[in-house]
């Protein structure tokens, strides 16, 4: 944890221009000292520098960021609240807009230059105040980037921006593309998260061996392990599904007793909201031939991606190599042919919280050193069986390095 390099950010009331009575200098200092930053100042400065260079290349004078994970990436701010709390990035400053109840979170977790707040009672009015102030902050006629298509960007915010003398530009994944390449400090967070993930795997195996185990009891054991070993909540899961329902994608626990044969689990540990997910398949008793067939397909997909993923190789070529290794799938087997997606810093609702840079036949961009991916090798005989095996890996100079623990294989459960 890193302490702040300077005094508190400037806090300004959008209507009053002053501080609330409860936020005197001592209270502000106390709030700021409760948590500290997850990374050092140089890390955040480097991130902002990369984003500002992309802004300059795109001809943007300012950028308003709504995606919570990207706001945290740029200034550290994170909160359990879900109301829109955007960050305005200009050539030289950052302005974080929050309701008054979030001033404490902003002080405790962020390094924004200015924190601007409005009343909590009317979120829609607050959003208008945020955008109106941001529009007054930039010069008339400025080009302002907004990620217009993402669910975190309220359509009303775009409407309010359109009332002002600015040119709105869709900044489609501008920050998220910067986030694709992780720094050494971020990779360290993934490694810490992977240790928590491994605790969840071990808890799942133990819970599945209990005499009256259910998919719910396994999920509860995993969730407890993930919370006990982490400093933040996972953005999704745990997912646990047993028996024939495992043959239906994205089914999860419903209180069913664990069936003989495979039980599919998927979850991620976290560290500072960085995720290192895995899929594992637990098996009680001996797997049947149909289960073994799905296991072999999953093993093959994971291994092929790991063998081919390295800097400079096109994502589509990695996907093609994995598809060739699999060959023609049996008629009854369903697979999504998504051989990897980027992971790292993520907020709810899912750890797939970045640019859509997939290891798939449609992505002809090269992998870069520092990228991290999860390989979701889930194969299902529809409505009959499901097996998922995966790893999270980092692209390094010499190829791929798996950071999750243990082999991508069946986990035998002792009853």
Secondary structure, DSSP 4 states (H G I P E B T S, - for coil): -B--SSSPPEEEETTTSS--TT--HHHHHHHHHTT-BSS-HHHHHHHHHHHHHHHHHTT-SEEEE--HHHHHHHH----S--S---EEEESS-EEEEEEGGGHHHHHHH---SEEEEE-SS-HHHHHHHHHHHHHHHSPTTEEEEE-TTSTTS-HHHHHHHHTSSEEEEE-TTHHHHHHTS--HHHHHHHHHHHHHHHHHHHHHHHHHTSTT-BHHHHHHHHHHHHHHH-SS--SS--EEEEGGGGGSTT---SSPBPPSEEEEEEEEEEETTEEEEEEEEEEESPPPHHHHHHHHHHHHHHHHHHHH--TT-BHHHHHHHHHHHH-SPPTTEE------EE-SB--TT-S--S----SSTT--PBP-TT-EEE--EEEEETTTEEEEE--EEEEETTEEEE-S-S-SSEEEE--
